[in-house]
Amino acid sequence: MNMYVSNLSYNTGETELNELFSSFGAVTSVKIITDRETGRSRGFGFVEMSSDSEAASAMGSLNNKIIEGRALSVSEAKKKPEGDRGYQNRGNSGGGRW
């Protein structure tokens, strides 16, 4: 199961997030989303666990848990729609940045 984890401290790294979730079972991947220009954490990421029951246990225990002074929000990640490239056309007809 893939989980969306938000309200992370900007100091939380993938290693710390892996350790936090691995106490509930096998973690298959961890990805903290970073700003493209600065490389700084954007405060959210994704954790994937091989067992749905272990992931459910992690979600139940870690949702609203205070980590580094912030209450984590942990939920099942929504599937990205087919063909989604991570941005939306917001109706700009010009060629500039949106």
C-alpha positions, 0 to 999 in steps of 0.5 A: 500500500502506498501512503501519503505523509504530509506535515513533515518537518523540513528536517525529516529525511527519507532515512528517518521516515523509513525508520519510523514506518519500518517499526510497523513492517517492511517498507518497500520505498520512501520518497520525500518530495523536494523543491526542484530549485532549492532541493529543500523538502516540501513537507510531504512524501510517500511511503510504500509498505508491502503489507496492507495490514501493516500499512493500515497499522502504521496509518492508525498509529502515526496519523496525528502523531507529533514528530519534530513538533508537527502532527503528521497526516498519514493517509492512503495515497490516491492513484495518479490519473493515467497520463498525468504529468504533474501539472495542469493547464490553467487556461493560460493562452500565453507561452509563459510559466503558469 
